[in-house]
Amino acid sequence: MESTQKSKEKIYPSFIEVFAISVLVSICCLFIYDTYFAQKIAVFDEKDYKKQQGQLYLKGKYSEENHQRNLKAMRDFVEAHPNLVFLNQDVVLSNGKVIKITENPETGEENGKK
């Protein structure tokens, strides 16, 4: 009779177990929200980009093909980061994540640098 009574008793989790599970679930939810849903601000250095493109043009290393490639690189970068809000560097005073898109004219490589 004692064995049936023990099997019918419910086992409740301790306070520490409940607390640990709650903390774990909260951390996971915050990580997922921050990674996929939270809006973040990125800064685009437009002056430096225009200066770089102007220097390439004056050196004769800039063409319509390079221009289209640069625009495509910028478009691809923006589409790859849907939760980033881009601001011009003149608007942001400090602590902004600066995005620079540079081109190496010798190899034709384009990089989105953060």
Secondary structure, 3 states (H helix, E strand, C coil): CHHHHHHHCCCCCCHHHHHHHHHHHHHHHHHHHHHHCCCEEEEECHHHHHHHHHHHHHHCCCCHHHHHHHHHHHHHHHHHCCCEEEEECCCCCCCCEEEEEEEECCCCEEEEEC
